[in-house]
Structure formats: C-alpha cells, structure tokens
Amino acid sequence: MLDRQWKIKPNKRRALMLARRQLPEFVCDAVNLEGINFTLPEIQTLIEGITVGGHRLSDQHIALNQAKAWQTLFQWLEDDTFEITKEKTCELHFIAAMNETLEWGQFRSGGVTIAGTRYMPPQAENLIALFDKMVRDMQELTDIYDQGIFIFLSMARLQFFYDVNKRMGRFMMNGLLLNAGFPAINLPAKRQLEFNRLMLIFYATGDQQPMNILLRTCLDERIIAIMQEA
C-alpha cells in the first residue's frame, strides 16, 4: 500500500511506537472534541491510574474508556489480529462506549439523527450490508491515507452505533494506518470549529474531499520526519 503525499516508507514497529507515545494526546483531544475539558496533564494522570479533582466521574469514565480502547487496539496490532470487520468494530465499541450510550458493542437497532443537519443516516436493518460495502469500496482506493480517511468518514456518516461513531471511525482509521506501517492521524481539539463546519457539509453532501484535505493537515510533521528516517 502506498502513501502518495509524503512517500513514507512503511514501518509498523516505528509507527506503533510513536502512536503509543501519543496516547495521552489522542485521548485528551478526543474527549475535548466531545466537550469534556481535560488538560493533557490530567489525562496523563488518569492513564496512570490516579483520579483528578474537579471533573465528573462520568467524564473520567469516558476518558478512561478511550484509553482502554486505544490500548486494546495497540494489542491487536502487536498480535497481528487487527481487522476492519463488524466483529472487531463492535468489540472495540464495547470498550470505548461502555455506559455512555443506549447500546454498546453492537450496531444500533433503531434510527438516529445528527445534530445540525437534515441528513438522515440509513435504517438499522441496512447497516450490516453497508458495512460490507464500505470495506469493499475502501479496498478499491490505492492510497493508504485515502483508505483510512474513507473509513473514518463513512463510519461517521452511516452512524453504525447510537453514539461514539466519530471516535470509532478514528479508531478504525488509525488501526488501518498503523497496521500498514504508517503514522496515525490525530485531530487536535484546537481545530474543532473547522472540523465541525466541514463535517456538517460532509453529512449533507457526502463529498469527502474537503474533510480528506483537513485530516491530512492534522498529521504531525514531526512524526512524518521521524518516519521518513526509516
């Protein structure tokens, strides 16, 4: 699999090492994008097993779920058991969304809406077929970052779960990238306004190109430089 933009030489061990070092940053940005205001030192403290004051227990639970989901993903990658399948996606959702949504660990059983847009996600009975189609369509793309971003955006728009869809899309996108030996994409919370605006356009139109451009700019240039040393 190729990366046409940066010409990164795939190196799974190095990409995974760098992602592990970014774990607190990944978790911090993910929860801040959901409106949960933890600082990076607070997230580092939580991951080390120490609670922090001034936050609701439910918010700490969400942050720890994200860390556990990342750690599970890392283990799958080390064991060479990561796959983009319904089963793996639901297994990871069980960890990432536990006690946060109506159902976790399984595709939604009813309809949902998305705030800010009139676009309606597909009916629940179509989700399995749509997941399989998503994977087939992804495999037709020849650039690894196009593949990963396609998975993230498709999962966000199709809404396979009652909640935690964007976070799950990012997990599966980054699992795909890391498994192929390429660095993960982190979405900084400071770009939330830009991200939200473009996501609403994407929901309405289905055009992935503007979001593809945005997400590529989120790949840390320092990480690219380290990967290009390989």
Secondary structure, DSSP 4 states (H G I P E B T S, - for coil): -B-TTT-PPP-HHHHHHHHHHTHHHHHHHHHHHTT----HHHHHHHHTT---TTS-HHHHHHHHHHHHHHHHHHHHHHHT----SHHHHHHHHHHHTTTTSSS-SS--SS----TT----PPPGGGHHHHHHHHHHHHHT--BHHHHHHHHHHHHHHHT-SSS-HHHHHHHHHHHHHHHTT-PPP---GGGHHHHHHHHHHHHHH---HHHHHHHHHTS-HHHHHHHHT-
